Amino acid sequence: MLLADLGADVVKVERPGIGDDTRAWHPPADHDGTSTYFLSVNRNKRSVVLDLTTTRGSNRPVP
């Protein structure tokens, strides 16, 4: 969070279908139901979803 606040390009990798558990920490929440705690600690970050259990997601060579 602090590095992102200082201008670093921070990419947060989340699990597919689940994401970060803190998205659901309520109350309080914003208009679409996302936890305001999640929004505050993940400000200035980009999020991507990556499934490391698949060949494509883990970048393992295909046999």
Predicted model as a PDB file, atoms N, CA, C, CB and O in Angstrom, pLDDT in the B-factor column:
MODEL        1                                                                  
ATOM      1  N   MET A   1       0.832  -1.183   0.000  1.00 89.00           N  
ATOM      2  CA  MET A   1       0.000   0.000   0.000  1.00 89.00           C  
ATOM      3  C   MET A   1       0.878   1.248   0.000  1.00 89.00           C  
ATOM      4  CB  MET A   1      -0.947  -0.003   1.210  1.00 89.00           C  
ATOM      5  O   MET A   1       0.631   2.184  -0.761  1.00 89.00           O  
ATOM      6  N   LEU A   2       1.896   1.262   0.848  1.00 92.00           N  
ATOM      7  CA  LEU A   2       2.739   2.445   0.925  1.00 92.00           C  
ATOM      8  C   LEU A   2       3.526   2.661  -0.356  1.00 92.00           C  
ATOM      9  CB  LEU A   2       3.686   2.337   2.098  1.00 92.00           C  
ATOM     10  O   LEU A   2       3.674   3.796  -0.807  1.00 92.00           O  
ATOM     11  N   LEU A   3       4.029   1.590  -0.945  1.00 94.00           N  
ATOM     12  CA  LEU A   3       4.756   1.738  -2.208  1.00 94.00           C  
ATOM     13  C   LEU A   3       3.840   2.266  -3.301  1.00 94.00           C  
ATOM     14  CB  LEU A   3       5.370   0.400  -2.637  1.00 94.00           C  
ATOM     15  O   LEU A   3       4.245   3.110  -4.101  1.00 94.00           O  
ATOM     16  N   ALA A   4       2.610   1.772  -3.338  1.00 93.00           N  
ATOM     17  CA  ALA A   4       1.642   2.268  -4.318  1.00 93.00           C  
ATOM     18  C   ALA A   4       1.336   3.741  -4.065  1.00 93.00           C  
ATOM     19  CB  ALA A   4       0.344   1.436  -4.269  1.00 93.00           C  
ATOM     20  O   ALA A   4       1.205   4.521  -5.009  1.00 93.00           O  
ATOM     21  N   ASP A   5       1.222   4.122  -2.797  1.00 93.00           N  
ATOM     22  CA  ASP A   5       0.979   5.532  -2.464  1.00 93.00           C  
ATOM     23  C   ASP A   5       2.127   6.427  -2.939  1.00 93.00           C  
ATOM     24  CB  ASP A   5       0.785   5.694  -0.949  1.00 93.00           C  
ATOM     25  O   ASP A   5       1.917   7.590  -3.283  1.00 93.00           O  
ATOM     26  N   LEU A   6       3.342   5.870  -2.952  1.00 95.00           N  
ATOM     27  CA  LEU A   6       4.513   6.636  -3.357  1.00 95.00           C  
ATOM     28  C   LEU A   6       4.755   6.591  -4.862  1.00 95.00           C  
ATOM     29  CB  LEU A   6       5.729   6.126  -2.633  1.00 95.00           C  
ATOM     30  O   LEU A   6       5.729   7.163  -5.351  1.00 95.00           O  
ATOM     31  N   GLY A   7       3.867   5.906  -5.604  1.00 95.00           N  
ATOM     32  CA  GLY A   7       3.958   5.918  -7.057  1.00 95.00           C  
ATOM     33  C   GLY A   7       4.405   4.635  -7.710  1.00 95.00           C  
ATOM     34  O   GLY A   7       4.481   4.569  -8.937  1.00 95.00           O  
ATOM     35  N   ALA A   8       4.708   3.597  -6.923  1.00 96.00           N  
ATOM     36  CA  ALA A   8       5.118   2.325  -7.517  1.00 96.00           C  
ATOM     37  C   ALA A   8       3.942   1.674  -8.228  1.00 96.00           C  
ATOM     38  CB  ALA A   8       5.684   1.378  -6.443  1.00 96.00           C  
ATOM     39  O   ALA A   8       2.790   1.865  -7.837  1.00 96.00           O  
ATOM     40  N   ASP A   9       4.227   0.911  -9.263  1.00 96.00           N  
ATOM     41  CA  ASP A   9       3.209   0.164  -9.979  1.00 96.00           C  
ATOM     42  C   ASP A   9       3.035  -1.174  -9.269  1.00 96.00           C  
ATOM     43  CB  ASP A   9       3.592  -0.032 -11.486  1.00 96.00           C  
ATOM     44  O   ASP A   9       3.833  -2.088  -9.474  1.00 96.00           O  
ATOM     45  N   VAL A  10       2.012  -1.300  -8.445  1.00 95.00           N  
ATOM     46  CA  VAL A  10       1.782  -2.492  -7.635  1.00 95.00           C  
ATOM     47  C   VAL A  10       0.657  -3.309  -8.260  1.00 95.00           C  
ATOM     48  CB  VAL A  10       1.439  -2.113  -6.166  1.00 95.00           C  
ATOM     49  O   VAL A  10      -0.435  -2.802  -8.518  1.00 95.00           O  
ATOM     50  N   VAL A  11       0.950  -4.585  -8.497  1.00 94.00           N  
ATOM     51  CA  VAL A  11      -0.048  -5.494  -9.060  1.00 94.00           C  
ATOM     52  C   VAL A  11      -0.367  -6.546  -8.009  1.00 94.00           C  
ATOM     53  CB  VAL A  11       0.458  -6.157 -10.390  1.00 94.00           C  
ATOM     54  O   VAL A  11       0.517  -7.263  -7.540  1.00 94.00           O  
ATOM     55  N   LYS A  12      -1.631  -6.627  -7.650  1.00 91.00           N  
ATOM     56  CA  LYS A  12      -2.098  -7.593  -6.656  1.00 91.00           C  
ATOM     57  C   LYS A  12      -2.672  -8.791  -7.404  1.00 91.00           C  
ATOM     58  CB  LYS A  12      -3.168  -6.958  -5.690  1.00 91.00           C  
ATOM     59  O   LYS A  12      -3.566  -8.632  -8.235  1.00 91.00           O  
ATOM     60  N   VAL A  13      -2.158 -10.005  -7.113  1.00 90.00           N  
ATOM     61  CA  VAL A  13      -2.623 -11.219  -7.767  1.00 90.00           C  
ATOM     62  C   VAL A  13      -3.640 -11.887  -6.845  1.00 90.00           C  
ATOM     63  CB  VAL A  13      -1.430 -12.185  -8.098  1.00 90.00           C  
ATOM     64  O   VAL A  13      -3.355 -12.166  -5.680  1.00 90.00           O  
ATOM     65  N   GLU A  14      -4.834 -12.137  -7.392  1.00 90.00           N  
ATOM     66  CA  GLU A  14      -5.905 -12.744  -6.604  1.00 90.00           C  
ATOM     67  C   GLU A  14      -6.316 -14.083  -7.184  1.00 90.00           C  
ATOM     68  CB  GLU A  14      -7.110 -11.814  -6.534  1.00 90.00           C  
ATOM     69  O   GLU A  14      -6.086 -14.368  -8.359  1.00 90.00           O  
ATOM     70  N   ARG A  15      -6.937 -14.910  -6.327  1.00 88.00           N  
ATOM     71  CA  ARG A  15      -7.409 -16.230  -6.738  1.00 88.00           C  
ATOM     72  C   ARG A  15      -8.687 -16.111  -7.557  1.00 88.00           C  
ATOM     73  CB  ARG A  15      -7.643 -17.125  -5.513  1.00 88.00           C  
ATOM     74  O   ARG A  15      -9.545 -15.286  -7.244  1.00 88.00           O  
ATOM     75  N   PRO A  16      -8.826 -16.924  -8.600  1.00 89.00           N  
ATOM     76  CA  PRO A  16     -10.049 -16.877  -9.406  1.00 89.00           C  
ATOM     77  C   PRO A  16     -11.260 -17.335  -8.608  1.00 89.00           C  
ATOM     78  CB  PRO A  16      -9.895 -17.740 -10.655  1.00 89.00           C  
ATOM     79  O   PRO A  16     -11.202 -18.318  -7.869  1.00 89.00           O  
ATOM     80  N   GLY A  17     -12.355 -16.607  -8.772  1.00 87.00           N  
ATOM     81  CA  GLY A  17     -13.607 -16.968  -8.127  1.00 87.00           C  
ATOM     82  C   GLY A  17     -13.716 -16.589  -6.664  1.00 87.00           C  
ATOM     83  O   GLY A  17     -14.821 -16.491  -6.131  1.00 87.00           O  
ATOM     84  N   ILE A  18     -12.601 -16.376  -6.018  1.00 83.00           N  
ATOM     85  CA  ILE A  18     -12.605 -16.070  -4.580  1.00 83.00           C  
ATOM     86  C   ILE A  18     -12.102 -14.662  -4.332  1.00 83.00           C  
ATOM     87  CB  ILE A  18     -11.745 -17.079  -3.804  1.00 83.00           C  
ATOM     88  O   ILE A  18     -12.736 -13.883  -3.621  1.00 83.00           O  
ATOM     89  N   GLY A  19     -10.960 -14.337  -4.919  1.00 84.00           N  
ATOM     90  CA  GLY A  19     -10.374 -13.022  -4.708  1.00 84.00           C  
ATOM     91  C   GLY A  19      -9.832 -12.867  -3.299  1.00 84.00           C  
ATOM     92  O   GLY A  19      -9.517 -13.853  -2.632  1.00 84.00           O  
ATOM     93  N   ASP A  20      -9.728 -11.660  -2.862  1.00 86.00           N  
ATOM     94  CA  ASP A  20      -9.223 -11.332  -1.530  1.00 86.00           C  
ATOM     95  C   ASP A  20     -10.357 -11.444  -0.523  1.00 86.00           C  
ATOM     96  CB  ASP A  20      -8.601  -9.908  -1.502  1.00 86.00           C  
ATOM     97  O   ASP A  20     -11.438 -10.892  -0.732  1.00 86.00           O  
ATOM     98  N   ASP A  21     -10.110 -12.160   0.571  1.00 87.00           N  
ATOM     99  CA  ASP A  21     -11.143 -12.347   1.598  1.00 87.00           C  
ATOM    100  C   ASP A  21     -11.650 -11.036   2.175  1.00 87.00           C  
ATOM    101  CB  ASP A  21     -10.608 -13.205   2.713  1.00 87.00           C  
ATOM    102  O   ASP A  21     -12.806 -10.951   2.588  1.00 87.00           O  
ATOM    103  N   THR A  22     -10.801 -10.010   2.210  1.00 87.00           N  
ATOM    104  CA  THR A  22     -11.201  -8.752   2.833  1.00 87.00           C  
ATOM    105  C   THR A  22     -12.233  -7.978   2.011  1.00 87.00           C  
ATOM    106  CB  THR A  22      -9.987  -7.889   3.055  1.00 87.00           C  
ATOM    107  O   THR A  22     -12.793  -6.996   2.497  1.00 87.00           O  
ATOM    108  N   ARG A  23     -12.493  -8.410   0.763  1.00 84.00           N  
ATOM    109  CA  ARG A  23     -13.556  -7.766  -0.027  1.00 84.00           C  
ATOM    110  C   ARG A  23     -14.908  -7.870   0.672  1.00 84.00           C  
ATOM    111  CB  ARG A  23     -13.644  -8.400  -1.426  1.00 84.00           C  
ATOM    112  O   ARG A  23     -15.771  -7.010   0.495  1.00 84.00           O  
ATOM    113  N   ALA A  24     -15.089  -8.921   1.464  1.00 84.00           N  
ATOM    114  CA  ALA A  24     -16.383  -9.178   2.103  1.00 84.00           C  
ATOM    115  C   ALA A  24     -16.426  -8.771   3.579  1.00 84.00           C  
ATOM    116  CB  ALA A  24     -16.722 -10.641   1.982  1.00 84.00           C  
ATOM    117  O   ALA A  24     -17.408  -9.064   4.261  1.00 84.00           O  
ATOM    118  N   TRP A  25     -15.403  -8.114   4.080  1.00 87.00           N  
ATOM    119  CA  TRP A  25     -15.411  -7.700   5.485  1.00 87.00           C  
ATOM    120  C   TRP A  25     -16.348  -6.506   5.655  1.00 87.00           C  
ATOM    121  CB  TRP A  25     -13.970  -7.344   5.972  1.00 87.00           C  
ATOM    122  O   TRP A  25     -16.023  -5.392   5.242  1.00 87.00           O  
ATOM    123  N   HIS A  26     -17.503  -6.739   6.258  1.00 84.00           N  
ATOM    124  CA  HIS A  26     -18.523  -5.698   6.446  1.00 84.00           C  
ATOM    125  C   HIS A  26     -18.844  -5.542   7.915  1.00 84.00           C  
ATOM    126  CB  HIS A  26     -19.803  -6.029   5.657  1.00 84.00           C  
ATOM    127  O   HIS A  26     -18.458  -6.410   8.699  1.00 84.00           O  
ATOM    128  N   PRO A  27     -19.513  -4.510   8.332  1.00 85.00           N  
ATOM    129  CA  PRO A  27     -19.669  -3.242   7.654  1.00 85.00           C  
ATOM    130  C   PRO A  27     -18.411  -2.408   7.813  1.00 85.00           C  
ATOM    131  CB  PRO A  27     -20.885  -2.491   8.189  1.00 85.00           C  
ATOM    132  O   PRO A  27     -17.518  -2.841   8.541  1.00 85.00           O  
ATOM    133  N   PRO A  28     -18.281  -1.338   7.238  1.00 89.00           N  
ATOM    134  CA  PRO A  28     -19.102  -0.711   6.207  1.00 89.00           C  
ATOM    135  C   PRO A  28     -18.706  -1.200   4.819  1.00 89.00           C  
ATOM    136  CB  PRO A  28     -18.982   0.813   6.283  1.00 89.00           C  
ATOM    137  O   PRO A  28     -17.665  -1.831   4.634  1.00 89.00           O  
ATOM    138  N   ALA A  29     -19.555  -0.894   3.858  1.00 87.00           N  
ATOM    139  CA  ALA A  29     -19.311  -1.268   2.465  1.00 87.00           C  
ATOM    140  C   ALA A  29     -19.741  -0.123   1.559  1.00 87.00           C  
ATOM    141  CB  ALA A  29     -20.067  -2.578   2.094  1.00 87.00           C  
ATOM    142  O   ALA A  29     -20.534   0.735   1.947  1.00 87.00           O  
ATOM    143  N   ASP A  30     -19.200  -0.127   0.342  1.00 87.00           N  
ATOM    144  CA  ASP A  30     -19.600   0.915  -0.604  1.00 87.00           C  
ATOM    145  C   ASP A  30     -20.883   0.516  -1.324  1.00 87.00           C  
ATOM    146  CB  ASP A  30     -18.477   1.182  -1.624  1.00 87.00           C  
ATOM    147  O   ASP A  30     -21.506  -0.483  -0.965  1.00 87.00           O  
ATOM    148  N   HIS A  31     -21.281   1.276  -2.324  1.00 86.00           N  
ATOM    149  CA  HIS A  31     -22.556   1.076  -3.006  1.00 86.00           C  
ATOM    150  C   HIS A  31     -22.683  -0.278  -3.698  1.00 86.00           C  
ATOM    151  CB  HIS A  31     -22.754   2.160  -4.010  1.00 86.00           C  
ATOM    152  O   HIS A  31     -23.800  -0.764  -3.875  1.00 86.00           O  
ATOM    153  N   ASP A  32     -21.555  -0.913  -4.100  1.00 84.00           N  
ATOM    154  CA  ASP A  32     -21.655  -2.218  -4.755  1.00 84.00           C  
ATOM    155  C   ASP A  32     -21.326  -3.380  -3.825  1.00 84.00           C  
ATOM    156  CB  ASP A  32     -20.737  -2.259  -5.948  1.00 84.00           C  
ATOM    157  O   ASP A  32     -21.192  -4.518  -4.275  1.00 84.00           O  
ATOM    158  N   GLY A  33     -21.196  -3.101  -2.533  1.00 83.00           N  
ATOM    159  CA  GLY A  33     -21.000  -4.159  -1.545  1.00 83.00           C  
ATOM    160  C   GLY A  33     -19.556  -4.494  -1.229  1.00 83.00           C  
ATOM    161  O   GLY A  33     -19.298  -5.433  -0.476  1.00 83.00           O  
ATOM    162  N   THR A  34     -18.602  -3.750  -1.786  1.00 85.00           N  
ATOM    163  CA  THR A  34     -17.195  -3.992  -1.492  1.00 85.00           C  
ATOM    164  C   THR A  34     -16.827  -3.329  -0.168  1.00 85.00           C  
ATOM    165  CB  THR A  34     -16.294  -3.465  -2.635  1.00 85.00           C  
ATOM    166  O   THR A  34     -17.177  -2.177   0.091  1.00 85.00           O  
ATOM    167  N   SER A  35     -16.123  -4.076   0.649  1.00 91.00           N  
ATOM    168  CA  SER A  35     -15.703  -3.583   1.961  1.00 91.00           C  
ATOM    169  C   SER A  35     -14.867  -2.312   1.830  1.00 91.00           C  
ATOM    170  CB  SER A  35     -14.907  -4.660   2.705  1.00 91.00           C  
ATOM    171  O   SER A  35     -13.962  -2.239   0.999  1.00 91.00           O  
ATOM    172  N   THR A  36     -15.171  -1.331   2.641  1.00 91.00           N  
ATOM    173  CA  THR A  36     -14.377  -0.101   2.614  1.00 91.00           C  
ATOM    174  C   THR A  36     -12.971  -0.349   3.164  1.00 91.00           C  
ATOM    175  CB  THR A  36     -15.076   1.008   3.423  1.00 91.00           C  
ATOM    176  O   THR A  36     -12.034   0.365   2.806  1.00 91.00           O  
ATOM    177  N   TYR A  37     -12.816  -1.355   4.029  1.00 92.00           N  
ATOM    178  CA  TYR A  37     -11.472  -1.734   4.489  1.00 92.00           C  
ATOM    179  C   TYR A  37     -10.638  -2.207   3.295  1.00 92.00           C  
ATOM    180  CB  TYR A  37     -11.550  -2.852   5.580  1.00 92.00           C  
ATOM    181  O   TYR A  37      -9.501  -1.770   3.118  1.00 92.00           O  
ATOM    182  N   PHE A  38     -11.204  -3.097   2.480  1.00 90.00           N  
ATOM    183  CA  PHE A  38     -10.515  -3.596   1.289  1.00 90.00           C  
ATOM    184  C   PHE A  38     -10.115  -2.440   0.378  1.00 90.00           C  
ATOM    185  CB  PHE A  38     -11.409  -4.593   0.523  1.00 90.00           C  
ATOM    186  O   PHE A  38      -8.987  -2.385  -0.112  1.00 90.00           O  
ATOM    187  N   LEU A  39     -11.043  -1.525   0.159  1.00 90.00           N  
ATOM    188  CA  LEU A  39     -10.768  -0.390  -0.718  1.00 90.00           C  
ATOM    189  C   LEU A  39      -9.643   0.482  -0.175  1.00 90.00           C  
ATOM    190  CB  LEU A  39     -12.024   0.445  -0.906  1.00 90.00           C  
ATOM    191  O   LEU A  39      -8.829   0.989  -0.946  1.00 90.00           O  
ATOM    192  N   SER A  40      -9.588   0.660   1.133  1.00 91.00           N  
ATOM    193  CA  SER A  40      -8.565   1.538   1.700  1.00 91.00           C  
ATOM    194  C   SER A  40      -7.174   0.909   1.664  1.00 91.00           C  
ATOM    195  CB  SER A  40      -8.926   1.896   3.128  1.00 91.00           C  
ATOM    196  O   SER A  40      -6.206   1.604   1.354  1.00 91.00           O  
ATOM    197  N   VAL A  41      -7.041  -0.385   1.970  1.00 91.00           N  
ATOM    198  CA  VAL A  41      -5.712  -0.998   1.988  1.00 91.00           C  
ATOM    199  C   VAL A  41      -5.221  -1.401   0.599  1.00 91.00           C  
ATOM    200  CB  VAL A  41      -5.721  -2.209   2.886  1.00 91.00           C  
ATOM    201  O   VAL A  41      -4.044  -1.720   0.429  1.00 91.00           O  
ATOM    202  N   ASN A  42      -6.103  -1.389  -0.385  1.00 92.00           N  
ATOM    203  CA  ASN A  42      -5.698  -1.744  -1.745  1.00 92.00           C  
ATOM    204  C   ASN A  42      -5.756  -0.565  -2.707  1.00 92.00           C  
ATOM    205  CB  ASN A  42      -6.570  -2.855  -2.264  1.00 92.00           C  
ATOM    206  O   ASN A  42      -5.773  -0.750  -3.924  1.00 92.00           O  
ATOM    207  N   ARG A  43      -5.786   0.634  -2.166  1.00 93.00           N  
ATOM    208  CA  ARG A  43      -5.829   1.818  -3.026  1.00 93.00           C  
ATOM    209  C   ARG A  43      -4.553   1.896  -3.860  1.00 93.00           C  
ATOM    210  CB  ARG A  43      -6.006   3.108  -2.183  1.00 93.00           C  
ATOM    211  O   ARG A  43      -3.482   1.474  -3.424  1.00 93.00           O  
ATOM    212  N   ASN A  44      -4.688   2.436  -5.050  1.00 94.00           N  
ATOM    213  CA  ASN A  44      -3.584   2.636  -5.988  1.00 94.00           C  
ATOM    214  C   ASN A  44      -2.952   1.340  -6.494  1.00 94.00           C  
ATOM    215  CB  ASN A  44      -2.530   3.471  -5.340  1.00 94.00           C  
ATOM    216  O   ASN A  44      -1.874   1.380  -7.087  1.00 94.00           O  
ATOM    217  N   LYS A  45      -3.600   0.186  -6.272  1.00 94.00           N  
ATOM    218  CA  LYS A  45      -3.083  -1.089  -6.769  1.00 94.00           C  
ATOM    219  C   LYS A  45      -3.930  -1.552  -7.943  1.00 94.00           C  
ATOM    220  CB  LYS A  45      -3.069  -2.162  -5.648  1.00 94.00           C  
ATOM    221  O   LYS A  45      -5.120  -1.250  -8.035  1.00 94.00           O  
ATOM    222  N   ARG A  46      -3.289  -2.289  -8.834  1.00 93.00           N  
ATOM    223  CA  ARG A  46      -4.027  -2.961  -9.896  1.00 93.00           C  
ATOM    224  C   ARG A  46      -4.214  -4.404  -9.471  1.00 93.00           C  
ATOM    225  CB  ARG A  46      -3.284  -2.861 -11.277  1.00 93.00           C  
ATOM    226  O   ARG A  46      -3.317  -4.988  -8.863  1.00 93.00           O  
ATOM    227  N   SER A  47      -5.351  -4.985  -9.775  1.00 91.00           N  
ATOM    228  CA  SER A  47      -5.617  -6.380  -9.435  1.00 91.00           C  
ATOM    229  C   SER A  47      -5.744  -7.211 -10.691  1.00 91.00           C  
ATOM    230  CB  SER A  47      -6.884  -6.503  -8.589  1.00 91.00           C  
ATOM    231  O   SER A  47      -6.325  -6.779 -11.686  1.00 91.00           O  
ATOM    232  N   VAL A  48      -5.192  -8.411 -10.631  1.00 91.00           N  
ATOM    233  CA  VAL A  48      -5.352  -9.387 -11.701  1.00 91.00           C  
ATOM    234  C   VAL A  48      -5.738 -10.712 -11.070  1.00 91.00           C  
ATOM    235  CB  VAL A  48      -4.049  -9.524 -12.554  1.00 91.00           C  
ATOM    236  O   VAL A  48      -5.420 -10.980  -9.911  1.00 91.00           O  
ATOM    237  N   VAL A  49      -6.423 -11.532 -11.840  1.00 90.00           N  
ATOM    238  CA  VAL A  49      -6.780 -12.874 -11.385  1.00 90.00           C  
ATOM    239  C   VAL A  49      -5.876 -13.849 -12.115  1.00 90.00           C  
ATOM    240  CB  VAL A  49      -8.301 -13.197 -11.642  1.00 90.00           C  
ATOM    241  O   VAL A  49      -5.718 -13.764 -13.333  1.00 90.00           O  
ATOM    242  N   LEU A  50      -5.277 -14.780 -11.370  1.00 88.00           N  
ATOM    243  CA  LEU A  50      -4.358 -15.748 -11.951  1.00 88.00           C  
ATOM    244  C   LEU A  50      -4.595 -17.099 -11.317  1.00 88.00           C  
ATOM    245  CB  LEU A  50      -2.892 -15.307 -11.767  1.00 88.00           C  
ATOM    246  O   LEU A  50      -4.528 -17.235 -10.095  1.00 88.00           O  
ATOM    247  N   ASP A  51      -4.870 -18.100 -12.134  1.00 88.00           N  
ATOM    248  CA  ASP A  51      -5.099 -19.465 -11.644  1.00 88.00           C  
ATOM    249  C   ASP A  51      -3.813 -20.257 -11.837  1.00 88.00           C  
ATOM    250  CB  ASP A  51      -6.304 -20.153 -12.390  1.00 88.00           C  
ATOM    251  O   ASP A  51      -3.521 -20.723 -12.939  1.00 88.00           O  
ATOM    252  N   LEU A  52      -3.049 -20.407 -10.764  1.00 84.00           N  
ATOM    253  CA  LEU A  52      -1.765 -21.099 -10.836  1.00 84.00           C  
ATOM    254  C   LEU A  52      -1.913 -22.609 -10.929  1.00 84.00           C  
ATOM    255  CB  LEU A  52      -0.930 -20.752  -9.636  1.00 84.00           C  
ATOM    256  O   LEU A  52      -0.915 -23.309 -11.101  1.00 84.00           O  
ATOM    257  N   THR A  53      -3.133 -23.131 -10.820  1.00 84.00           N  
ATOM    258  CA  THR A  53      -3.353 -24.575 -10.929  1.00 84.00           C  
ATOM    259  C   THR A  53      -3.486 -25.033 -12.373  1.00 84.00           C  
ATOM    260  CB  THR A  53      -4.593 -24.971 -10.157  1.00 84.00           C  
ATOM    261  O   THR A  53      -3.553 -26.235 -12.631  1.00 84.00           O  
ATOM    262  N   THR A  54      -3.525 -24.099 -13.323  1.00 84.00           N  
ATOM    263  CA  THR A  54      -3.626 -24.460 -14.732  1.00 84.00           C  
ATOM    264  C   THR A  54      -2.291 -24.249 -15.426  1.00 84.00           C  
ATOM    265  CB  THR A  54      -4.723 -23.642 -15.425  1.00 84.00           C  
ATOM    266  O   THR A  54      -1.456 -23.466 -14.974  1.00 84.00           O  
ATOM    267  N   THR A  55      -2.103 -24.956 -16.526  1.00 81.00           N  
ATOM    268  CA  THR A  55      -0.875 -24.802 -17.301  1.00 81.00           C  
ATOM    269  C   THR A  55      -0.732 -23.389 -17.806  1.00 81.00           C  
ATOM    270  CB  THR A  55      -0.847 -25.775 -18.466  1.00 81.00           C  
ATOM    271  O   THR A  55       0.352 -22.809 -17.746  1.00 81.00           O  
ATOM    272  N   ARG A  56      -1.821 -22.829 -18.304  1.00 80.00           N  
ATOM    273  CA  ARG A  56      -1.764 -21.469 -18.842  1.00 80.00           C  
ATOM    274  C   ARG A  56      -1.447 -20.445 -17.737  1.00 80.00           C  
ATOM    275  CB  ARG A  56      -3.100 -21.114 -19.528  1.00 80.00           C  
ATOM    276  O   ARG A  56      -0.676 -19.513 -17.965  1.00 80.00           O  
ATOM    277  N   GLY A  57      -2.036 -20.615 -16.548  1.00 80.00           N  
ATOM    278  CA  GLY A  57      -1.828 -19.661 -15.468  1.00 80.00           C  
ATOM    279  C   GLY A  57      -0.465 -19.767 -14.818  1.00 80.00           C  
ATOM    280  O   GLY A  57       0.064 -18.773 -14.322  1.00 80.00           O  
ATOM    281  N   SER A  58       0.113 -20.962 -14.812  1.00 78.00           N  
ATOM    282  CA  SER A  58       1.410 -21.136 -14.146  1.00 78.00           C  
ATOM    283  C   SER A  58       2.582 -21.012 -15.103  1.00 78.00           C  
ATOM    284  CB  SER A  58       1.463 -22.479 -13.463  1.00 78.00           C  
ATOM    285  O   SER A  58       3.736 -20.983 -14.675  1.00 78.00           O  
ATOM    286  N   ASN A  59       2.292 -20.939 -16.402  1.00 75.00           N  
ATOM    287  CA  ASN A  59       3.307 -20.789 -17.428  1.00 75.00           C  
ATOM    288  C   ASN A  59       4.233 -21.996 -17.498  1.00 75.00           C  
ATOM    289  CB  ASN A  59       4.111 -19.539 -17.178  1.00 75.00           C  
ATOM    290  O   ASN A  59       5.383 -21.877 -17.921  1.00 75.00           O  
ATOM    291  N   ARG A  60       3.727 -23.169 -17.081  1.00 69.00           N  
ATOM    292  CA  ARG A  60       4.495 -24.404 -17.211  1.00 69.00           C  
ATOM    293  C   ARG A  60       4.471 -24.851 -18.670  1.00 69.00           C  
ATOM    294  CB  ARG A  60       3.929 -25.518 -16.280  1.00 69.00           C  
ATOM    295  O   ARG A  60       3.483 -24.624 -19.368  1.00 69.00           O  
ATOM    296  N   PRO A  61       5.534 -25.476 -19.132  1.00 68.00           N  
ATOM    297  CA  PRO A  61       5.509 -25.982 -20.498  1.00 68.00           C  
ATOM    298  C   PRO A  61       4.476 -27.087 -20.657  1.00 68.00           C  
ATOM    299  CB  PRO A  61       6.886 -26.492 -20.900  1.00 68.00           C  
ATOM    300  O   PRO A  61       4.309 -27.924 -19.770  1.00 68.00           O  
ATOM    301  N   VAL A  62       3.800 -27.086 -21.766  1.00 60.00           N  
ATOM    302  CA  VAL A  62       2.809 -28.113 -22.046  1.00 60.00           C  
ATOM    303  C   VAL A  62       3.532 -29.368 -22.488  1.00 60.00           C  
ATOM    304  CB  VAL A  62       1.796 -27.644 -23.123  1.00 60.00           C  
ATOM    305  O   VAL A  62       4.344 -29.313 -23.412  1.00 60.00           O  
ATOM    306  N   PRO A  63       3.251 -30.531 -21.834  1.00 60.00           N  
ATOM    307  CA  PRO A  63       3.964 -31.773 -22.207  1.00 60.00           C  
ATOM    308  C   PRO A  63       3.599 -32.251 -23.594  1.00 60.00           C  
ATOM    309  CB  PRO A  63       3.667 -32.876 -21.206  1.00 60.00           C  
ATOM    310  O   PRO A  63       4.110 -33.274 -24.050  1.00 60.00           O  
TER     311      PRO A  63                                                      
ENDMDL                                                                          
END                                                                             
